[in-house]
Amino acid sequence: MGEKLQNIVGPQIRKLRYQQGFTQEMFAARCSVRGLEMSRATLSKVEARLRCVTDQELAVFAEALGVDIKVLYPARRK
């Protein structure tokens, strides 16, 4: 059986990172400068929804992307 999905923000983080022209390694470095040590492999798991994201990580991701935390959540379907 497949792995259970662990977060809802991963795809949006990947989309925004890609739109801003950051590789996973570059984005992991931006997070590190902000106090969040995360490897490229771990970031890959976050983006693929295979790893949970903590509140602290979510805040750093938003800061590193220059967006409000709300932007990291997918749009609600009607």
C-alpha positions as CSV (number, residue, x, y, z in Angstrom):
1,M,0.0,0.0,0.0
2,G,1.2,3.6,-0.7
3,E,2.5,6.0,1.9
4,K,0.0,8.1,3.8
5,L,0.0,11.8,2.9
6,Q,1.2,13.9,5.8
7,N,0.4,17.6,5.0
8,I,-1.7,19.8,2.8
9,V,0.9,22.6,2.2
10,G,3.6,20.6,0.4
11,P,2.4,21.1,-3.2
12,Q,1.9,24.8,-2.6
13,I,5.4,25.2,-1.2
14,R,6.8,23.4,-4.3
15,K,4.7,25.6,-6.6
16,L,5.8,28.8,-5.0
17,R,9.5,27.7,-4.8
18,Y,9.5,26.8,-8.4
19,Q,7.8,30.1,-9.4
20,Q,10.5,32.0,-7.6
21,G,13.2,30.1,-9.4
22,F,14.7,28.3,-6.3
23,T,16.0,24.8,-6.5
24,Q,15.3,22.6,-3.5
25,E,18.9,23.1,-2.3
26,M,18.6,26.9,-2.7
27,F,15.3,26.9,-0.8
28,A,16.7,24.7,2.0
29,A,19.6,27.2,2.3
30,R,17.2,30.1,2.6
31,C,15.4,28.2,5.4
32,S,18.7,27.5,7.1
33,V,19.6,31.3,7.1
34,R,16.3,31.7,9.0
35,G,17.1,29.1,11.6
36,L,15.5,26.0,10.1
37,E,18.1,23.3,9.2
38,M,16.5,21.1,6.6
39,S,18.1,18.9,4.0
40,R,17.1,18.9,0.3
41,A,15.9,15.3,0.8
42,T,13.6,16.3,3.8
43,L,12.3,19.3,1.8
44,S,11.5,16.8,-1.0
45,K,9.5,14.7,1.4
46,V,7.6,17.8,2.6
47,E,6.7,18.9,-1.0
48,A,5.6,15.3,-1.8
49,R,3.4,15.3,1.3
50,L,5.3,12.4,2.9
51,R,6.4,14.3,6.0
52,C,4.5,16.4,8.5
53,V,5.2,20.1,8.8
54,T,5.5,21.8,12.2
55,D,4.1,25.2,13.0
56,Q,7.6,26.6,13.2
57,E,8.6,25.1,9.8
58,L,5.5,26.5,8.2
59,A,6.3,30.0,9.5
60,V,9.9,29.7,8.1
61,F,8.7,28.4,4.8
62,A,6.4,31.4,4.4
63,E,9.1,33.8,5.4
64,A,11.6,32.2,3.0
65,L,9.1,32.5,0.2
66,G,8.1,36.0,1.2
67,V,4.4,35.2,1.5
68,D,1.8,35.1,4.3
69,I,1.3,31.7,5.9
70,K,-2.3,31.6,4.5
71,V,-0.9,31.5,0.9
72,L,0.7,28.1,1.7
73,Y,-2.7,26.5,2.2
74,P,-4.6,25.2,-0.9
75,A,-7.7,27.1,-2.0
76,R,-10.9,25.7,-0.7
77,R,-13.0,23.9,-3.1
78,K,-16.7,24.9,-3.5
